[in-house]
Amino acid sequence: MLPEYKDGVLSWGGVNLEKIAQEYGTPLFAFSADVFSRRIKLVSESAKYPHLLCFSMKSNNNYHLLNEVRLAGAGVDVVSYGEFFIAQRCGIDPKKIVFSGVGKSDYEITQVNNSGILLLNIESESEYRFVKKLFSEVGLNFGISFRVKFELSLDRLHPYLGVGKKDSKFGISEEVAFELYEDAVKSNLPVEGLHFHIGSQIKDLEIFYEVSKSALNFVEKLEKEVGVKLRYVDVGGGLGLDYENLTEPPIDRYTDAFKVLADAGYKIIFELGRFISAPAGVLITKVLRKKKREGLKNFLVVDAGMTELLRIPLYKAYHKVIPVRDGVAKEKFDIVGPICENSDYILQDVFLADVEEGEFLCVLYAGAYTSTMLMNYNGRPFPAEVVIKDGKTTLARERGKWEDLIPRPN
Ligand SMILES: Cc1ncc(COP(=O)(O)O)c(C=O)c1O
């Protein structure tokens, strides 16, 4: 599944990564459609109960990868009209689209209502009031669901990635959500689901079992006291990965966490992003300059940085880096980007083969929350993206041009 050395050069899915770096230039995102679709399959085969996988587009919205989502019969989780627009262009079935997000605008809700989607995951009372108004004026082309923040002890989650915490901006408290369900049922709104998403990059799978139990109590109480039996429980995403050792998380233990809900008759919606897309991408970057200083750190200054890997300064995230040409690890380097920020590093204190200027490095697990977080800071055009499938490489996004950096008023 990961790139491997073949005759001393990294190869992925039958494609020589040095050759594509030379052909398309760097920095270059390479996504493997083969790995991506295999990971979708891993989820579907592991969850042996009625479910729908709605791949989280915020982790990667590459058109060719979304095509794999469509071919697998899966759907997507979107958080904006922009993501919905891309999904529609890719031919994703709108009835397999769920829409979450704490700040959906009236315009965005109206737009998805015009097309129709599976579920709108409501995140505030104000949003609910707008949806109710829309229902009375034109009717609804989606089922409604509330994103509930269950009372869990989530202190073990990352401060930025643990979004299900009680005082986070996301979702609605259990108490308020219950009242909104009551009102929605009384008002004959199409109440179809329950949604939660406790955070991202979660490696302690016990939390999923805990939230699953809380969700079951909640839906049972709804059935008993409000008389509504929901169809879907949308369990969000969040399954974490080991970016250092690159070992696979126990997917069966993860899907098993929601079996109690499935056994109670609810169709499970997964909004996994990272688990599917991170290992399906690498970022290839070229060494621009070597800075060696006696008694001080050695630097490899490369042509990718925080503009392509914002998640490093944002979350202090770790990415493993290996040379595209195999070699014996000799010296310790800091791999840093060319951007004028101290936080613009890729990896610090890493033992690497003595790579020469002009040679390439490969950043692993770079398929999630990377190409969807690009920016032009320091006047840097967006990198190119290629997709590898069945041993062939397709240019999926052209490298940004210098002209793209200049706003055009007309
Ligand atoms: C509502 C929602 N669903 C799904 C995801 C995907 O999470 P992950 O990529 O960790 O699976 C996120 C990301 O944090 C999210 O905010």
The ligand as an SDF file (V2000), in Angstrom:
LIG
                    3D

 16 16  0  0  0  0  0  0  0  0999 V2000
  -18.3140   16.6830   10.7810 C   0  0  0  0  0  0  0  0  0  0  0  0
  -17.1010   15.9500   10.3710 C   0  0  0  0  0  0  0  0  0  0  0  0
  -17.2420   14.7220    9.8350 N   0  0  0  0  0  0  0  0  0  0  0  0
  -16.1690   14.0040    9.4400 C   0  0  0  0  0  0  0  0  0  0  0  0
  -14.8780   14.4910    9.5880 C   0  0  0  0  0  0  0  0  0  0  0  0
  -13.7360   13.6400    9.1270 C   0  0  0  0  0  0  0  0  0  0  0  0
  -12.8800   13.2990   10.1430 O   0  0  0  0  0  0  0  0  0  0  0  0
  -11.6630   12.3240    9.8920 P   0  0  0  0  0  0  0  0  0  0  0  0
  -10.9270   12.8180    8.7040 O   0  0  0  0  0  0  0  0  0  0  0  0
  -10.8740   12.4300   11.1290 O   0  0  0  0  0  0  0  0  0  0  0  0
  -12.2220   10.9590    9.6680 O   0  0  0  0  0  0  0  0  0  0  0  0
  -14.6750   15.7480   10.1530 C   0  0  0  0  0  0  0  0  0  0  0  0
  -13.3250   16.2710   10.3690 C   0  0  0  0  0  0  0  0  0  0  0  0
  -12.9300   16.6470   11.4160 O   0  0  0  0  0  0  0  0  0  0  0  0
  -15.8190   16.5090   10.5420 C   0  0  0  0  0  0  0  0  0  0  0  0
  -15.6790   17.7370   11.0690 O   0  0  0  0  0  0  0  0  0  0  0  0
  1  2  1  0
  2  3  1  0
  2 15  2  0
  3  4  2  0
  4  5  1  0
  5  6  1  0
  5 12  2  0
  6  7  1  0
  7  8  1  0
  8  9  2  0
  8 10  1  0
  8 11  1  0
 12 13  1  0
 12 15  1  0
 13 14  2  0
 15 16  1  0
M  END
$$$$
